[in-house]
Amino acid sequence: MARSITQYRVFIATPGGLDDERNAFRKTLETYTASDAEPRGVTFHPVGWEETIGGVGRPQELINEDLRQCDYAIFLWHDRWGSPTGNGATVGTEEEWNLAKLGRSEEAIAVYDDVVARFDAASEFAVREQVAEALFFKGLALGKLGWNEEEIAVYDDVIDRFGAASELALREQVAKALFFKGLALGQLNRREDAIAVYDDVIARFGAASELDLREKVARALVGKGLALSVPGRREDEIAVLDEVIARFGAASELALREQVAEALFFKGLALGQLDRSEDAIAVCDELMARFGAASELTLRVKVAEAFIVKGIALGQLGRNEEQIAVHDELIARFGAASELALRKKIAEALDFKRGLLGALGRSEEEISVLNELIARFGKDEDPALKAIVRKAKKRRALRMKAHGSKTESQ
């Protein structure tokens, strides 16, 4: 007799070296399913990296996709966090943890406190590294809760404990703690304190040759530039951003190229704020020339943003036809993109273009652009795109009504 069975997928995440524990978990889950769960119409299916089907792309991302399809996740550690994955996260288990916790920051803080309490006095390097990791992630969790003062205090703890360490892994934790402390200070609008922290990153690690530390220096310089992004200090901001470009402009590593692109983008914005529109256009052109052929999404998004900033600068100069042409070039270049970040830029470009056409009194062309915007994004579920579409529909209704009235009077 046929009956309905509900299956739950349970992901098991561990660093290497815990094969016996992984096997025990699987056997226990299978035994429980057979003896207790299945008779009640439920099955629990164990999932881990062993089931991940090989394919194109970074192996950890394939594992992450399997995790996204699971209903539950079990994490198990012993004496290490895991192995590097090459995607910014320290190790694979960290990526899996970040995916699985889904904002449960208060529970995460309790876990990190437990790690620190258990291993606080340990002298072994591997254990000290785990304590530093736990403290850093506690800081991030506090930041997600909006508890910035407490977040900063935890980063200070990392810096006090490990600031004099010579081991690369601990130096990286100190660099991360300093950088995120700068971000937290910025959230509190303590700009001068943030600048001082970014300067500390640069002073401590400016001569480092390791990529992770060089990246933190580049990020700290960009962060310092943004902290200077206030009236009266734009020239200082531009000077700092120029330092990023000078230091890392020839780098081939993606992490550093991303920071150069960020620096060029923010420099273009700063020049626009100073009414140096021609210079802003030149910087946008430089960004496009450097990264226009890039295949990485982060760089493609920055190129798209450069088009938008260039369009704004052309508008400031009253070069309206060129401004429209720049938006059209952006749409032509990225219009077929499926990535949400690029689709948002296309929507922004169309919105800018229709606004300009409306201001120029070219209502028929404006309606045509509104129709294109609605046709492209009318079924998107992203909140930002839905808001743009709603605005476009209202604008189109008003324009068509006004255009119809004019037609009738002619």
Backbone torsions as a table, in degrees:
resi	resn	phi	psi	omega
1	MET	NA	126.9	-178.5
2	ALA	-70.0	143.2	175.9
3	ARG	-147.0	160.2	-177.2
4	SER	-84.4	133.6	177.3
5	ILE	-121.2	131.1	175.6
6	THR	-98.1	123.6	179.8
7	GLN	-105.2	133.4	172.7
8	TYR	-113.3	132.8	178.0
9	ARG	-97.6	129.0	-176.4
10	VAL	-119.0	118.0	-178.0
11	PHE	-88.1	135.8	175.1
12	ILE	-111.1	120.2	-178.5
13	ALA	-117.7	124.5	176.5
14	THR	-148.0	156.4	166.9
15	PRO	-72.6	173.2	177.3
16	GLY	-64.1	159.5	177.7
17	GLY	92.7	1.7	-179.6
18	LEU	-118.2	38.6	-177.8
19	ASP	-61.5	-40.4	-179.9
20	ASP	-62.3	-40.9	-179.9
21	GLU	-68.0	-38.3	177.9
22	ARG	-62.7	-44.2	179.9
23	ASN	-65.0	-39.4	179.0
24	ALA	-64.1	-40.6	177.7
25	PHE	-59.8	-46.6	-178.4
26	ARG	-61.9	-46.8	-178.2
27	LYS	-63.7	-40.3	179.4
28	THR	-63.7	-43.7	-179.7
29	LEU	-65.2	-41.3	179.4
30	GLU	-65.8	-40.3	179.2
31	THR	-64.6	-45.5	180.0
32	TYR	-62.7	-41.5	179.7
33	THR	-60.0	-46.0	-176.3
34	ALA	-68.5	-39.2	-172.6
35	SER	-88.8	-33.2	-172.7
36	ASP	-123.2	-42.6	-171.4
37	ALA	-77.8	-48.6	-174.9
38	GLU	-60.4	-40.6	176.5
39	PRO	-58.5	-20.8	178.6
40	ARG	-97.1	7.8	177.6
41	GLY	84.3	24.4	-178.0
42	VAL	-133.4	142.8	170.8
43	THR	-130.2	149.1	176.1
44	PHE	-117.7	119.0	-176.0
45	HIS	-106.9	118.5	179.4
46	PRO	-72.7	138.7	179.6
47	VAL	-132.3	136.5	176.0
48	GLY	-154.0	-174.9	-177.4
49	TRP	-61.9	-22.3	-179.4
50	GLU	-61.9	-29.9	-178.1
51	GLU	-86.1	-11.2	-175.2
52	THR	-64.3	124.2	179.8
53	ILE	-79.7	131.5	178.5
54	GLY	-59.3	145.6	179.4
55	GLY	-167.0	-173.2	-179.0
56	VAL	-78.5	133.6	177.5
57	GLY	124.0	176.7	-179.8
58	ARG	-67.8	127.7	-176.4
59	PRO	-52.6	-42.2	-178.5
60	GLN	-62.8	-35.4	179.1
61	GLU	-65.7	-33.6	175.9
62	LEU	-64.9	-41.4	176.3
63	ILE	-63.9	-42.5	179.8
64	ASN	-59.1	-38.6	-179.8
65	GLU	-64.5	-39.6	174.7
66	ASP	-60.1	-41.4	179.7
67	LEU	-61.4	-40.9	-179.5
68	ARG	-60.5	-26.2	-178.0
69	GLN	-87.4	-0.3	-176.8
70	CYS	-93.0	157.6	179.6
71	ASP	-92.2	-31.6	-179.8
72	TYR	-135.7	159.8	176.6
73	ALA	-139.4	135.8	176.5
74	ILE	-115.0	130.0	179.0
75	PHE	-115.9	135.9	-178.6
76	LEU	-137.5	127.7	176.1
77	TRP	-127.5	159.8	173.8
78	HIS	-126.8	-75.6	-176.3
79	ASP	-130.4	10.3	177.3
80	ARG	-153.0	159.8	-175.9
81	TRP	-86.6	-37.4	178.5
82	GLY	149.4	-159.2	-176.5
83	SER	-115.1	146.2	-179.6
84	PRO	-59.1	148.8	-177.8
85	THR	-117.9	-13.2	179.4
86	GLY	78.5	31.3	179.5
87	ASN	-140.0	33.7	178.8
88	GLY	91.0	-45.6	174.7
89	ALA	-66.4	147.8	-176.8
90	THR	-64.3	-44.3	-175.5
91	VAL	-146.6	168.4	-178.3
92	GLY	-62.0	-42.2	-178.3
93	THR	-63.2	-31.0	176.3
94	GLU	-63.9	-45.0	177.9
95	GLU	-59.9	-44.2	-179.3
96	GLU	-64.5	-40.7	178.6
97	TRP	-62.7	-44.8	-179.5
98	ASN	-63.2	-36.2	177.6
99	LEU	-68.5	-39.8	-170.8
100	ALA	-80.9	-31.0	-170.9
101	LYS	-72.2	-25.9	170.8
102	LEU	48.2	48.4	171.6
103	GLY	83.5	8.5	-179.0
104	ARG	-81.1	65.5	-169.0
105	SER	-67.4	-40.6	-176.8
106	GLU	-65.9	-40.5	176.8
107	GLU	-65.5	-37.9	179.0
108	ALA	-62.7	-40.6	-179.7
109	ILE	-59.4	-41.0	179.2
110	ALA	-62.7	-39.0	177.9
111	VAL	-64.3	-45.4	-179.5
112	TYR	-64.1	-39.6	177.3
113	ASP	-61.5	-36.6	179.6
114	ASP	-65.8	-41.7	177.8
115	VAL	-60.0	-46.3	-178.6
116	VAL	-64.9	-42.6	-179.3
117	ALA	-63.5	-38.8	-177.2
118	ARG	-71.6	-38.0	-168.2
119	PHE	-119.0	15.3	-174.8
120	ASP	-57.7	-37.0	-174.3
121	ALA	-92.9	1.3	-176.2
122	ALA	-66.6	145.2	178.8
123	SER	-106.7	-14.0	-178.7
124	GLU	-67.1	137.7	-176.5
125	PHE	-57.1	-47.3	-176.4
126	ALA	-58.4	-38.3	-179.0
127	VAL	-74.4	-39.8	177.4
128	ARG	-60.0	-36.9	177.8
129	GLU	-62.3	-40.9	179.5
130	GLN	-66.2	-36.7	176.8
131	VAL	-64.1	-43.6	178.5
132	ALA	-62.0	-42.6	177.7
133	GLU	-60.2	-46.4	-177.6
134	ALA	-62.1	-42.3	178.5
135	LEU	-63.3	-44.1	-179.4
136	PHE	-61.4	-46.2	-179.5
137	PHE	-67.4	-30.3	173.9
138	LYS	-62.4	-41.6	177.1
139	GLY	-59.5	-44.4	178.2
140	LEU	-61.0	-42.7	-179.1
141	ALA	-63.4	-40.5	177.2
142	LEU	-63.5	-39.4	178.5
143	GLY	-62.7	-39.3	178.9
144	LYS	-63.8	-28.2	177.3
145	LEU	-82.9	-4.5	-178.8
146	GLY	82.2	12.6	-179.3
147	TRP	-93.1	73.3	-170.4
148	ASN	-69.0	-37.6	179.4
149	GLU	-62.8	-43.9	178.3
150	GLU	-66.4	-37.3	176.9
151	GLU	-58.8	-47.2	-179.4
152	ILE	-61.7	-40.3	179.5
153	ALA	-61.4	-37.4	178.8
154	VAL	-69.1	-41.9	177.1
155	TYR	-62.1	-38.6	176.5
156	ASP	-61.7	-35.4	177.6
157	ASP	-63.0	-43.8	177.3
158	VAL	-59.2	-46.3	-176.9
159	ILE	-65.4	-42.2	179.7
160	ASP	-65.3	-41.5	-176.8
161	ARG	-72.1	-40.5	-167.4
162	PHE	-122.1	7.5	-175.8
163	GLY	-61.9	-27.0	-179.4
164	ALA	-96.9	2.5	-176.9
165	ALA	-66.9	147.1	179.4
166	SER	-100.6	-16.9	-178.4
167	GLU	-69.5	136.8	-175.7
168	LEU	-57.4	-44.9	-176.9
169	ALA	-60.0	-37.1	179.1
170	LEU	-76.6	-35.9	176.2
171	ARG	-61.8	-38.0	177.9
172	GLU	-63.7	-38.3	177.7
173	GLN	-65.7	-38.7	178.1
174	VAL	-65.3	-43.5	178.8
175	ALA	-61.4	-42.4	178.2
176	LYS	-64.4	-43.1	-179.2
177	ALA	-61.6	-42.8	178.5
178	LEU	-63.7	-45.4	-178.1
179	PHE	-61.5	-47.0	-178.9
180	PHE	-71.5	-26.1	171.8
181	LYS	-63.1	-42.2	176.7
182	GLY	-59.4	-43.6	177.7
183	LEU	-61.3	-43.4	-178.9
184	ALA	-63.9	-39.9	177.2
185	LEU	-63.7	-37.4	175.7
186	GLY	-62.0	-40.1	177.5
187	GLN	-59.3	-31.3	179.1
188	LEU	-89.1	5.6	-179.8
189	ASN	63.3	27.3	176.2
190	ARG	-96.5	72.3	-171.0
191	ARG	-62.3	-44.9	-177.6
192	GLU	-64.5	-39.5	176.9
193	ASP	-64.9	-39.1	178.3
194	ALA	-63.1	-43.7	179.0
195	ILE	-59.4	-42.4	179.0
196	ALA	-61.5	-38.6	178.9
197	VAL	-68.3	-42.9	177.7
198	TYR	-62.3	-38.4	176.7
199	ASP	-62.9	-35.1	177.7
200	ASP	-63.9	-42.4	176.7
201	VAL	-58.1	-46.5	-176.4
202	ILE	-65.5	-41.1	-179.6
203	ALA	-67.4	-41.4	-177.3
204	ARG	-71.6	-40.3	-167.4
205	PHE	-121.8	7.5	-176.2
206	GLY	-61.0	-26.8	-179.1
207	ALA	-97.5	2.8	-176.8
208	ALA	-67.8	147.9	178.4
209	SER	-101.3	-15.5	-177.6
210	GLU	-71.9	138.5	-174.6
211	LEU	-58.4	-45.7	-177.3
212	ASP	-59.1	-38.7	-179.9
213	LEU	-75.5	-38.2	176.6
214	ARG	-61.7	-39.3	178.1
215	GLU	-62.3	-42.0	-179.8
216	LYS	-64.6	-36.2	176.8
217	VAL	-64.0	-45.3	178.7
218	ALA	-61.3	-43.5	178.9
219	ARG	-64.0	-38.4	179.5
220	ALA	-64.9	-39.4	177.6
221	LEU	-64.6	-43.7	177.2
222	VAL	-62.5	-43.6	177.8
223	GLY	-60.3	-40.1	177.6
224	LYS	-64.0	-42.0	177.8
225	GLY	-58.2	-44.1	179.9
226	LEU	-66.2	-35.8	177.7
227	ALA	-65.1	-25.8	178.0
228	LEU	-88.3	0.9	-174.8
229	SER	-79.6	66.2	178.6
230	VAL	-137.6	155.5	178.2
231	PRO	-52.9	136.2	179.4
232	GLY	92.8	-12.7	-179.1
233	ARG	-128.6	18.1	-178.7
234	ARG	-63.5	-38.4	179.9
235	GLU	-64.0	-39.0	176.4
236	ASP	-63.8	-41.3	177.6
237	GLU	-58.1	-48.2	-178.5
238	ILE	-61.9	-39.1	179.3
239	ALA	-62.1	-40.9	179.4
240	VAL	-67.6	-42.6	179.0
241	LEU	-64.7	-35.6	175.1
242	ASP	-62.8	-33.0	178.1
243	GLU	-65.9	-38.2	175.9
244	VAL	-59.4	-47.0	-177.2
245	ILE	-64.9	-40.6	-179.3
246	ALA	-68.3	-41.2	-177.6
247	ARG	-71.9	-40.8	-167.0
248	PHE	-121.2	6.3	-175.6
249	GLY	-61.8	-26.4	-179.1
250	ALA	-95.8	1.5	-176.4
251	ALA	-67.5	146.3	178.1
252	SER	-101.3	-15.4	-177.8
253	GLU	-72.1	135.8	-176.8
254	LEU	-56.8	-43.8	-176.8
255	ALA	-57.6	-36.0	179.4
256	LEU	-82.1	-37.2	176.9
257	ARG	-61.0	-36.9	177.5
258	GLU	-60.7	-39.7	-179.2
259	GLN	-71.6	-34.3	174.8
260	VAL	-63.8	-43.0	177.5
261	ALA	-61.8	-42.6	176.7
262	GLU	-58.9	-45.5	-177.8
263	ALA	-62.1	-44.2	178.3
264	LEU	-63.1	-42.4	179.9
265	PHE	-60.6	-50.4	-177.8
266	PHE	-69.3	-30.3	174.8
267	LYS	-63.6	-42.3	176.7
268	GLY	-58.9	-43.7	177.5
269	LEU	-61.8	-44.4	-178.0
270	ALA	-63.4	-41.5	178.3
271	LEU	-63.2	-38.1	175.6
272	GLY	-62.0	-40.2	178.4
273	GLN	-63.5	-27.3	178.8
274	LEU	-89.3	7.6	-177.0
275	ASP	61.3	26.6	175.0
276	ARG	-98.7	66.7	-170.0
277	SER	-65.7	-39.1	179.1
278	GLU	-61.9	-41.9	178.0
279	ASP	-65.5	-38.6	178.4
280	ALA	-61.5	-42.3	178.7
281	ILE	-62.1	-42.3	-180.0
282	ALA	-62.1	-40.1	179.5
283	VAL	-67.1	-41.9	176.9
284	CYS	-61.1	-41.2	177.5
285	ASP	-63.3	-37.1	177.7
286	GLU	-64.6	-42.7	178.4
287	LEU	-60.2	-45.3	179.7
288	MET	-63.5	-39.4	-179.4
289	ALA	-66.6	-40.4	-178.7
290	ARG	-70.1	-40.8	-167.4
291	PHE	-121.6	6.5	-176.2
292	GLY	-62.3	-27.0	-179.6
293	ALA	-96.0	3.2	-176.4
294	ALA	-67.2	147.0	177.8
295	SER	-100.4	-15.3	-177.6
296	GLU	-72.1	136.5	-175.0
297	LEU	-58.7	-43.5	-177.3
298	THR	-58.5	-40.2	-179.7
299	LEU	-75.8	-36.7	177.1
300	ARG	-62.5	-38.4	177.6
301	VAL	-64.1	-41.4	179.2
302	LYS	-64.7	-37.2	176.1
303	VAL	-62.9	-44.1	177.8
304	ALA	-60.2	-42.0	179.1
305	GLU	-65.7	-33.7	177.8
306	ALA	-63.9	-38.2	175.6
307	PHE	-58.8	-43.7	-177.9
308	ILE	-65.8	-43.9	179.1
309	VAL	-64.8	-40.1	177.0
310	LYS	-61.1	-41.6	177.8
311	GLY	-60.2	-42.4	178.8
312	ILE	-62.4	-42.8	180.0
313	ALA	-63.9	-40.6	176.5
314	LEU	-63.1	-38.0	176.7
315	GLY	-62.7	-38.2	178.5
316	GLN	-62.9	-28.1	179.4
317	LEU	-90.0	-0.2	180.0
318	GLY	75.0	17.2	-178.5
319	ARG	-93.9	71.9	-168.3
320	ASN	-65.9	-41.8	-178.3
321	GLU	-65.1	-38.3	176.7
322	GLU	-66.8	-36.2	177.4
323	GLN	-61.6	-46.1	177.6
324	ILE	-61.3	-41.3	-179.4
325	ALA	-63.0	-37.3	179.0
326	VAL	-65.2	-43.4	177.4
327	HIS	-63.1	-39.6	178.3
328	ASP	-64.1	-37.6	178.7
329	GLU	-65.9	-40.5	176.5
330	LEU	-60.2	-46.0	-178.6
331	ILE	-64.7	-40.4	179.3
332	ALA	-65.9	-37.9	-176.0
333	ARG	-73.6	-40.8	-171.9
334	PHE	-116.9	6.8	-173.7
335	GLY	-61.6	-26.0	-179.4
336	ALA	-92.6	2.0	-177.0
337	ALA	-66.1	142.6	178.4
338	SER	-98.9	-15.8	-177.7
339	GLU	-69.4	134.4	-175.7
340	LEU	-57.8	-41.9	-177.6
341	ALA	-59.5	-38.6	178.5
342	LEU	-77.1	-35.8	177.3
343	ARG	-61.1	-36.8	177.2
344	LYS	-63.8	-38.0	179.2
345	LYS	-67.7	-37.1	175.6
346	ILE	-62.4	-44.2	178.6
347	ALA	-61.5	-41.6	178.3
348	GLU	-62.7	-42.5	-179.4
349	ALA	-63.5	-43.5	177.6
350	LEU	-63.4	-39.2	179.6
351	ASP	-65.8	-42.6	176.2
352	PHE	-61.5	-44.4	-177.4
353	LYS	-63.2	-44.5	-179.2
354	ARG	-66.7	-35.1	177.9
355	GLY	-63.8	-41.0	179.4
356	LEU	-66.4	-44.7	179.1
357	LEU	-61.8	-38.6	177.3
358	GLY	-64.2	-42.1	179.9
359	ALA	-65.5	-28.2	179.9
360	LEU	-85.9	-0.2	179.1
361	GLY	76.0	18.3	-179.0
362	ARG	-97.5	72.5	-168.5
363	SER	-67.6	-36.8	180.0
364	GLU	-63.3	-42.7	177.7
365	GLU	-66.4	-37.3	177.8
366	GLU	-61.8	-44.9	179.1
367	ILE	-61.1	-38.9	178.5
368	SER	-61.7	-41.8	178.4
369	VAL	-67.5	-41.1	177.3
370	LEU	-60.8	-41.0	177.0
371	ASN	-60.8	-42.1	179.5
372	GLU	-65.0	-42.6	-179.8
373	LEU	-60.4	-46.4	-178.5
374	ILE	-66.9	-40.2	179.3
375	ALA	-64.4	-39.3	-178.4
376	ARG	-71.4	-40.9	-166.8
377	PHE	-121.0	6.7	-175.1
378	GLY	-62.6	-24.5	-178.5
379	LYS	-103.4	3.5	-179.8
380	ASP	-70.9	144.3	179.6
381	GLU	-98.4	-7.9	179.4
382	ASP	-62.5	131.4	-176.0
383	PRO	-57.5	-41.3	-178.8
384	ALA	-65.4	-42.5	178.6
385	LEU	-68.2	-38.8	177.6
386	LYS	-61.2	-38.2	179.4
387	ALA	-66.0	-41.6	178.9
388	ILE	-63.9	-41.6	-179.8
389	VAL	-65.4	-42.9	178.2
390	ARG	-58.0	-46.2	179.0
391	LYS	-62.8	-40.2	-179.7
392	ALA	-64.4	-40.6	179.8
393	LYS	-64.3	-42.2	178.0
394	LYS	-63.9	-43.1	-179.4
395	ARG	-64.1	-42.7	179.9
396	ARG	-62.1	-42.7	179.4
397	ALA	-60.9	-43.0	178.9
398	LEU	-65.6	-43.7	-178.5
399	ARG	-65.4	-42.9	-178.9
400	MET	-66.4	-36.9	177.4
401	LYS	-64.3	-46.9	179.8
402	ALA	-65.8	-40.2	-179.2
403	HIS	-66.6	-38.1	178.2
404	GLY	-64.8	-40.1	178.6
405	SER	-62.4	-40.7	179.2
406	LYS	-65.4	-40.5	-178.8
407	THR	-63.1	-42.6	-178.9
408	GLU	-65.0	-32.6	-177.1
409	SER	-80.3	-11.7	-177.0
410	GLN	-83.0	NA	NA
